[in-house]
Amino acid sequence: MKLSRNTFFYFAGAVFFFALVKAMQFSGMLTPYWQLVLDQALIIVIGALGLSIIYGFTGQFSLGHAAFYGLGAYTAGALDKVYGNGNMLFFFLSLLTGAAVAGLVALLIGLPILRLRSDYLGIATLGFGIIVRVGMENGNKLFPVLGGATGMSGTPQVAHFDLIFILTLIVILLVRNFIFSTYGRACTSIREDEIAADVMGIDTTRYKVMAFVLGCALAGLAGGIYAHRYPFLHPASFDFLKSFDFLLIVVLGGLGSMTGTIVTAVGWVFLLEVLRVVLGQNFIDWRGVIYALILVVSIIVRPQGLFSGKELRLLIPDHLKMLTGKEHTHAGSGN
């Protein structure tokens, strides 16, 4: 099968980045601590792309993304802890199961709540996130392996940079192909004007549920990888502030921009780690203030986001580039 020009350069750039990271590892420039931060950044890219599908491209305001991130983490982590014992085949099965559980739960709650719009949908997903958080804290009463409020440890730590990087590349291609497909175009039309999309014959409920399930499944996949990279899971890691992290990344990067989501996700994770190093224990106390300041400044300076619906040429299929020119801009930047 012949690769398109943009896809070829996409993989070429990926190989260059991979080689650069490996060279930094061997030379000692990239310490184990910052390698862990880089791995976390790639995991967050996967989860943030899920929310980008839901909110950035379909316009469904969700404040419960961390709940699906946690469902995937606890599902994959518990399965591999009990049955996998570090087996790589079971590792991939547990990731798929975590993503499937998150997607199934998203389907079950999406059918009723996606009839809501705007702030009402956000409140409903926020409530679901709180329910999941409470469930994680008390889950040990039904499944002792989950650990409850004390957290869960013991998941085989088999996810390393090579695997995480490959999975991230696959997810980016998956999201790209979805966004530039007829399904993605239908989702974008719903974001721009749901009533007009409905009048034009688009089954808006079907596409909203589809986008919600796919986005939440990606969050579950990211959570499953997280469980195999970090040795300790705690319900506090999947609270509202984590959902706010994902939301900030999508908004700051620019609604309707995969490129903005990817760049902002990596930058956001490294920014938080730098602030944690600089502020030390005070970081927890000042985190809310820092979030608010970044959001206020970005709205004043760049209200449309860093990339404002634009994409790098590498992320645009060749046939669309020929139709739209050198630079592609989505129909709008969302509601």
Protein Blocks (a to p, Z undefined) as FASTA:
>chain_A
ZZdfklmmmmmmmmmmmmmmmmmmmnomacfklmmmmmmmmmmmmmmmmmmmmmmmnopa
cfklmmmmmmmmmmmmmmmmmmnnopaklmmmmmmmmmmmmmmmmmmmmmmmmmpghjlm
mmmmmmmmmmmmmmmmmmmmmmmmnopmnopehiacfbcfklmmmmmmmmmmmmmmmmmm
mklmmmmmmmmommlmmmnopafklmmmmmmmmmmmmmmmmmmmmmmmpcbdcfklmcmk
lmmmmmmmmmmnoghiaklmmmmmmmmmmmmmmmmmmnmmmlmmmmmmmmmmmmmmmmmm
mmnojnlopacfklpcfklmmmnojbdcdfbebZZ
